[in-house]
């Protein structure tokens, strides 16, 4: 079930190939997103030891390859003074709901595996805690974004077909333009990753490469 479909060496090629596949299936041939300056925010989902460290049963093999690209996004948004929001998934028996039934294992606040592997930047960075796939569910995320005049949300992190996809759909129905970096998200295998990109492209989000998002921001780090 698990595979390392993105590696530091292959991610450029594989991400471009995936993007070409899903853009062919965008029957509306929409215009590409415009400049993201001033109205955009970056949402970094669940970059926790639980998913990133090899010793964990929930380890995502392709996570290593996307971390440098997420760092580039975080740096670019920070330089522009735009919001950078990290989520930390945590559960208790009271708030886990069907998560406990489906996965049985809960991410405990006191467990080292719950810690983030990337740090929010000063000034514009913040952390919100969530208990379900959807980062909007019973959190202050929507309020934070609207208070800051955000209209466009870039969603990256882990895992593509679970928290990232669910949050992208939730963002869309709340009126946000959603940008979904093909090489800024990862999950257990390429089949899951492709399926999310195909469905989101059809009605919820614009798939892009990280370097395309950096270009929209006017960042100098687009190599």
N, C-alpha and C positions, 0 to 999 in steps of 0.2 A: 504493500500500500504506500509506503514512503519511498521517495526517490530524491536524489540531489539533482534536480533538473536545472537549477541555476548554480553555477560555480563562479568564482571571481574571473575565471578565464572564459567561460561560455556565456555569461549573462548578456553581454552586448548582442551577440548573435541570436540567442534564444528569445530575448525580449523583442527584438525587431521582427523576428519571424511570427511570434504570437500577435504582435500589433498588426501586422499585415493581414493575418487571418481574420481578426475580428473587424478590422476596418472594411474588409471586403463584404462582410455581412451587415454593415450599416446601410440599409436600403435607402435611407433618406439622404445619404451623402451630405450630412450637415456641414456647415462651416466650422472650422476649428475654433477653439476658444480664443478670446482676445486677451489683451494684457491683464495680468492678475494684480497689478499694483494697487495698493490702498484698500482694496475690498476683499482680499483673500486671507485665508488662515490655513495653517498646516495642522492636521490631526494625525498624530503618531500613535497607532494602536498597539498596546500590549507587548512592547519590546521588553519582555521579562525573562529572567533566567530560566523559568519554567519551560519556555519554548526555544531558547537559544542555546542552552548548555547540553552537550552531548549525553551527559549522564541522565538527563530527564527522559522519562518515557514519552513525554509530549514534544520532544526535540523536533524542530523543523529543519531538515537537512539543508535547505536552500537559504536559511536565514543569514548565514555568514555572508553570502554574496550581496544581499541588499543593504546591509548595515552601512557600508561606506556611502551609498547613494542617499540613504536617509540622513546621514550626517551632512551631506552637501545641501539637502533641502533645508534642514534645520539651520545651518549656517546662513544660507541665503535669506530665509525668512527673518532671521534675527537681525541681519545687516539692514534689512528694509524696515525694521521696527514693526513687523507684522506678527500677529499672534501665533504661537507654537504651543499646541496643547497635547500633552501626553496622557494616555489612559493607562491605568493600572487595574487589571482585572483581579478582584478579590471576592471570595464567597464565604458566607457563614451558612449554617443549616437553615437559618431563618430567611435568607434572601436568595438562596440558590435556585429554588423552584425546580423546574424540569432539568436544569443543568445537573443537579445531583443525581437524578434518575438516569439521565443519558450518559454522563461521564463517570459517575460514582466518585471520582476524585475531585476535591475542592482545593482551590488555591488559597491557602491560609495566610493572613496578614503577617504572622510571626515567622513564617517559613522563608528562608533565604531565597528560595526559588521564586518568590513573588517580587523580588527586587527588579527595578529597571536596569537595563544594561547601557542605556544612553541617558544623559543628563539634560533636562530642559535648560535652555539658555537663560542667562540673566535678563531681567526687565520684561521680556515678552513671553517667557516660558511659564507654563503652569502644569500641574498634574491634577486630573480628576480620577476618582475611583468609580468603577462600574461593576455590576454584578451579573450582567447578561451580555449577549453578543452585541446588542444595540447600545452604542455609547450615549445615545440620547435618553435611554430608558431610566427614569428616576435619577437623573443627574442634572447638573446645572449647565450642561454643554450648550443647549439652545440659547439660554439666557446670556451666557458669556459671549457667544457669537453675535447675537443681535445687539447687545450693548456696545459692541465694538464696530457695528456697521458692516459686518461680514456678509458678503453675498456669495462668495465662491469658496468652496472647501476642497482642499487637496487631502486625500485619505491614503495613508501608507501604513505599513506595519504588518502585523500577523493576526489571524491567518486570513488569506485572501478570501476563501469561500465561506468563512464563518463570520467573524467580527467585522472584517473589512467590508464584505458584501452587504451584510445586514445594516451596518451603519450608513453605507452609501445610499441604500434604499430609503432609510429613515431621513437622511439629509435631503434627498430629493423631494419627498412629500412635504417637507417643511419649507420648501421654496429655495433651497440652496443649489447653486450650480456646482456639480460634483466633478472633480478631476481625479482620475484613478491611475496612478503610475504603474505601468506594467512591470517595471523593474524596481519598484519601491514597495512591493508587497510579495509575500511568499506563503506557501502552504505545503501540505504533505506531498503532493505530486502535481505534475504538469496538467493532468486531466482535470483536476479540481480547479486549478488556476485558469485554464482555458475556458472552462464552463462558466466561471464567474465573469470573465471578460466578455464572453459572447452575450450573456443575458443582460449585463449592465449596459453594454454598448447599444442594445436594442431599445432601451427606454429610460435609463437612469443616470448614466455617467459618460464622460468623455475619457477614453483610454489614451494615455500619453506616455512617452518616455520621460524619465527624470530630466534629461537635458532639455526637453521641449518645455517643461515647466520652468526650468531655470531661465530659459530664453524669454518666456512670458514675463518673468519677474525683472528682466533686465540684468540678471546676474552675470558677472564676469566669469563665473565657474561653469562653463558650458562645454568644456572639452570632454 
